[in-house]
Structure formats: C-alpha cells, structure tokens
C-alpha cells in the first residue's frame, strides 16, 4: 500500500507539467507575435528573431559559416531562423513546465530571453536608437504575463462537492487527487483565446512590416533607366553554346546567387536614399541622391561576379549586364587620387544600410577597370535581393571586398587603420578572383550512353580573361576544349569537348589557363581566407 500511495502522489504532477509546457509555448508564441507588431512600428530589423539571428551570424566562426553556405546554399538564412525558433520552442517548453511549480521563476525566464533579444537589437551596427530594444522588451513582458496567467489556471484548488463525482475512486479522472482540481474550463478558454489573439497580432505585425516596404517597391517601379552613354557591346553569338546542361551565358536575375548576412532584405526607398562620400584624401566630400546618379553619364557592362564562399565547382558565380555610374569618375570629382598618384587613402570602405562594411583597394577601383555604382541589372532596376537602389560592382575582385549591396556610405581610409566586417573574421584584406573552371554537364554520377558525350561548362578569370580550358579523362593526357567566343575579359567563357566515351566508370577533370599564361592550380584550398582553389572533377558511369 505504501508503494501504491507513493505512485498516487507522483502521477498527478505530470499532466500539469505537460500543460505547463504547452503554456510556455503559447507564451513564447505570444511574445514573438507582440514583438513582431512592435517591430512594425520601430523597424523590421529590430524583431528579436532577426536581431538574434544576425548577431548569431556575426558570432559564428568563419569555418562554420562557410560550411552552412556550402551545405544549405541560399537557404542558409531560412535554416538559421528555423533553428532559432526550434531553440526558443524548447526553452519555452522548459520554462512553462518550470512555471507550474515556480510560477515567478518561469515568467522571469521569459523576461530574461527578452533582454537577450533587446541587447542583440541595440548592438547591431545599423541600430541608431534604444527604441530597437522595444520589440523584445514589450514582447517579453507580454509573454511573461501570459505564462503567469496560464499556469495560474493550473494551480490546485479545493473541488466543490458538485464536481467530485469520481471521489469514490479516489481520483478526479484527470490525474489529480479527488480533493484537488484545476480550472479546466478556464484554462481551455484562456489558451484558446491566447492562441487566437497571438495569431491575429502576428498577422497584423507581418502585414504592417510588409507595408513599410511599399514605398520602396513603388519607388523601384517608377525607375526608368536611361540609355547608357557607353553601352555594352552586343554579346557575340558564338559566346553562347547550345549544349544542353551548360550554364546560360547571362544569368537571369531570379537565378543569380545571393550570399549576404541580411536576414531581412532591406527595402530602401530610392527617393529618400542618399550616398555620402568622405574620408581621408577626399578634398570635396559629396552627398548624392538616386536621381543625381541617374542624371550622370551611365555605362553598361557585362561582368561576372563570384562569391569567395564558392567551393571548387560551386554555384556562386553568375554573369549579368550591369548599368551604373563609373565609380572612379565619382571619386575623382571628390578629389580622390589613387595611391599610385599620391593619394592618401589605399582602402575604400563601403557601408550598407544594414551596417555591413566592405573594404576595397582604391588602386583597383581607380585603375581603369569598369568599377561602378550599379543601378540596373539585366535591363531592369536592381532587384531588392541584389542591392536596390544602388550597389557596387568591381570586376576582378571577390564580392566580399567589392560588391557592397544597399550601399549608402563610402569612406576613404587605409588598410592599416580600419578592418571591415569580413577582415575582422579572418578573411583576406585583398582578394582578386582566382582562375576557376567548372563542369556543368555531365553531372556527378551521371550515366551517359557510350559514344560521343558532350562535356561542357564555364571558366572565369575576371579582368584577366580565360585563354584555354583543358579536360582530362581519368589519368590520361589533357585535351584542349573548344572555347566559346569571349565577350569581355570580365565575363566567364563557356567551353565544350566532344568526348568519345567508353563503357565503365570515369573521372572527368577540368582546368583553365588565364590570359597571363597562369594555369589554374591543382592545389586544394578552403574558401577562407581568399577563395577556394583546385581542379573540379566529376565521376560518371558510361553504360
């Protein structure tokens, strides 16, 4: 009987703990929903999930960040946000169960996590006001009060004589002793009401956040790109191979790679946007509006961009036709000179509206290459994902040292006096694009039929140009591939080889030679600190 009585005392706690955990999840949901609503009044980037997510990105070691990009691709941000929500859900479950026995402690835990979100929000580089803490604070208070209220409904109370029909069995039928009960109806009504109210508040918050970008979207729709004074030359017809499976010469905007740290894509109103140029060696600091840039002489160029996070054979390279203002001309008007002409600054630090800083060599930007502040991409205003209203494009440099999106500030300084975002995290100060080549077809582990198999892909060596591409089958001799016509030395080149495939397993390897005569190295290196290197190869089985 003693063991039976012990079991009778233990069992009643678990139903309440489970319902307490449910209360914690509802409180967490309410907290995030309220925070989303408040963020709509402050700014979307102050949302706790966004603030904590971006702070997590900043704190993540470069190797882990590199792994996430290679593993999840452009979905890395979605995976991060889902991971944060899963962690918050687990913590909410724990706090809810804890609150059943320690009501105030559980509620205080919710407040503590709100403080973490608030701290993350005000510490972001694009934060300019303590109001960024409001969404996390208000959301945490709302969640804590709701959790306190819900677990209060679970507190044991004296059951009335009218509700003790199960007293003969010694239990109330819900896992609690017959002498005690809980406000079941009140708890169900409270949880249902909380869930419905939280969903409604969250929906309103998301709608208001979306409406904040409407002015930006309207400003983009009104943009009419003028004809460039210096248009791009027509792409030679022979630059585009008709080989199934090879990357298209021009990458559509919707398929162009996106790698950045922004969990929320900035929606910038072009009519309110301004660019400031200042700093060391700037004799005439300037501030420019979007219309100021549109009225200038525009250039149009085909330029291939590559992300430094691109693994050997990876997808983070794309070719587009850009239109914009020649950056060297704009800097010269401000009195800037490159170091080779006695200029005081050797680093150009560009800043994005979200606080990102990217450092570029002044000499490279002003050496005559088509470095520009781009306003358009493939015949239309820049998409928001790719930097509307204005971004930097510098041929021959990896994006992390050149391609600042959503740019709003250019400061001239020196490499010795300032380390931008990626340099602080172990990446190189200077990073010219390495010569690279990729096999697009056949795909890895493909099973082509014996006979003539077209092997094709792309190769790039921006601002140097590709001179030759070679293919090796297994350990055989290098075979020179047929190169498509070159558009410019700043774009990639397609290539192909008709391979007389024989049955069995084979390894196909590609390498390129740039216009300087340098052959792509076979030495495998990681992407950090200045880009991956090595030969791309695929294994196929010929049937």
C-alpha angles and dihedrals in degrees: 000000000000092000090045091053090048091053089047089057095047101046098061092064098064100064090052092047090052092050089046089055088051088051089053092054091049090049091050091049091050091047093054092043093052090045090052090053093049091046088058088062094044107031133295093247090063092068108119094234091052095042094047091042094053091044088052090052090052092049096045114106113250093244092055092046090049090050091051092052093048092044102042102019115196089350091070092102093050090050090050093051092047089049091053091050091049091051091048090049092053092048090048090053091052094046091048093052090045092051091060090071099021104033098177094042092056092049091047089054090058090051090050092056089048088056089054090053092047092051091049092050097051092043094059114113091236093052113109102167141043087235086084086077093059099084093054094042097047092042092050093050091049091049094047093050092048093049091049090050096047097047087047087065088058094055114119114255135180108273117229120241089248092063101046099088090133094054091108091066093046094241136083093227095251101078094271126109115264091244090062134048142164137230095266096167092045091049094050092048092046095049093045091048092046092050093048094045092047092050090050093047091048092050092051090048093051091047092051091046089052091049091056088068095050094090089052092049091048091050090052092049090054094053115110111187110220121226109274118249087219107036124193116260115253111271109253111250090230089058090075116067121206096220116133112242099022118122113264113254092237114044112221114237091243091057099040111118120255122202119164141117099251113117088184114042107232113246104205123187106229092209091060097037119113134181120210123200116193145126141083114007094005103134096180112030113206143197118205133191125211090254089052089059094044089055093054126088106280128208127206121208141166107233132170116219125202130192118226087226090066110121120214104290091008129148101239098106127088141167124223142162108248129194123196151106120308103249095208091059092051092049092047090054088056090054097255118153126190117246090254088064096045098274116163096221127064097175130060111202113200119195127204127214088251093056099259114148123204125183122212130181109255090213092059093046092052102036095098100271118130097265107161149169096242121216099171140037125200094345100314137079112281113281113243090246089059100047113284126212097023137350138169123253120186118174116225098026128094114251096250090066099037121011104081110174125206087017119190106158138041118191123185112217141130134276089236095056103043138034115198125215101283096039089058087057097054103272123131124272092222123034122171113187113266122230107265142169135191137199109226097174136066094034122225112285092011118156107217122177120257114267131054111357120183112229111194144158145129136283130194141188102163117216091007101057132221116273103175142005124200134191128205124198110210107312095331128120123294112265119205113237125217110259121215115231116284118248096190135327088255094063133071122254128226119225138184142188129195102225120197094220120204126200119276138048118320139178117219117200129185134198134173136211119213128219092267090062094252113142118220107261122244091211109116115224133169122253091252127109103012110352138300123281136190139088121296116230137176131200118222136174116221114211 
